[in-house]
Structures are given as C-alpha cells and as structure tokens.
C-alpha cells in the first residue's frame, strides 16, 4: 500500500459519506453533509477537489455529472491516523496509549472482558 496523505477532519467527513455510499455526485455529497455541517457547497467542492488531488478519492467522468468514489478504505485510513496519533501524542508508544486509556476511562465489566478476550487472542497469534 502506498503512503496515504494526511486527511483533515473536514475531509474525513466527506470520506465518511463516500465510504457509506458511492459513487456520488458532488450534489449528493453536499446533500448528505447538509444536516451535519454549515459548509457552503463551494467549501464542499473544495474538500472534494483536495481529496481527488491527494489521490484518496477518484472521479468517474463517464457520466453527465462527475461521480466520486473512495480509492482507499476506511480501515486503511484509520490505521494511518492511529499510527500518527500514537506517534504524535504518545511518542510512538502503544503501551502508554493503552495505559492512559485504562487509567482514565470508565470501562464496564463487559468492555474489560472484551479487551481481555482480544488480548488473549492476540497472544495466541504470537503478538502479530
């Protein structure tokens, strides 16, 4: 996989629309964001253009209106963002992130059991 560019918080909102349903025209993207943002159509067009330039959104020009679609999965972007966050906030230490999370978050017994199960499964896989 090629290195993914940084995606801004605003661009993430556009990507979420496209991950949920695509391909979409810019008008359809604008309609999908109308209730959750106060952005003008021009702002949304700018965000779409940036995402196309960053090569995370593709455009199909075979229709009378351009149709946009994601070129990367949500999971790929989450992995990159997670690594970037851990590097920036915890100096690359996953251990410090998890420690902070456990110490500062209220976890239900079900959530704790689920975390244990995930760690046990990871341990069985040899830590991969």
N, C-alpha and C positions, 0 to 999 in steps of 0.2 A: 504494500500500500504506500502511495506517495505521501509525503508530509502534508498534512492538512493545514491551511492557514487559520489564523485566529478569526473567530466569528464573534461579532459584538452581541450584546444582549438583545438589541433590536433585531439583528439578523437572525438570531435564534428563534424569535417569534415567527418570522417569515418561514424559516425552515420547518418549524413545527406544523405550520399549515400545509406545507408541501409533503411532509412525511405522512401526515394524516390522509391526504388525498392528492393525487397528481395523475396526470399533468393538469395544470390550471392556467387560465389566462391571468394577466395582471389584474383585471377587473374582479375575477373570482377571488384572488388573493386579498385584494382591497376589501371586498365584501366580508371575507372571513375574519379580517382584523378589525372591522368597523366597531364592534361592540367591546373589544378588549383594549383598544388604543384610541388616542385622539389624533393620530397621524393623518396628515393630508394624503391624498392619492399621490402627489408628487414625491413626498417622503418615501412612500412605499415603493414607488418606481425606482427611486434612488437605491433603496436597500436591495431590491431585486437585481438591479444593474451591478451593484458591488458583489453580490453573491455569484453572478454569472462571471464577472471578471476574476473572482477568486477560484473559479472552476469547481464550485461545490453545487452549483445549480446549472442545469443545461436548459437549452431552449430549442424547441422544435418549431421551425419556421415553415413547415409544410402546410399549415392551416392559414385561413384568412387572418386569424389572430395568433400571435405567438403563444405557445403553451410551454410552461416552465415545469421542470421536474428535478428532484434531487439527484445529484451524482454521487453522494455519499450517504451512508446510512446514519440513522440517529445513534446507533451503538458506536460506530466509528468516531463520531464527533464527541460523544460522551467520554470515550476513552482518552481522547486527546485533551479534552477540558479537565478531566480528572487528574491526569498526569501534570498538567500545567498548574492546576490549583495546589496539588500536593507539593510541587517544586517551589512555587511562589510563597505559600503560607507556612509550610512545614519543612522547608529546606530539603525536600525530596524524601522525607521520612514518612512512610505509610504507618509505621509503628506509632509515631507521635499523633498522627491524624486519628487513628483508632482509639488511642489512649484518651485524647481530648474528647472524642465523641462519647465514649463510655462514661467518662467522668462528668460530662456536662449535660448530657441528655437524659430525660426521663424515659426509661425503657420499661415496657410491660414484660411480664414473665414470658409471654408468648414470643415477643421480639427477642428476648435473651435466648430462649430455647432455639429459635430460628437461627440466630447468629452462631450458637454452639454447633448446630447441625451443619451450617455452611463451613465453619472452621474444621469440623471433623471430616467432612467430605474433601475439603482442600488438602488436609493432612494425608488422607488415604491416597490422593492423587500424587503425592510426593511434593506438594507445595507449588505445583505449576500454576 
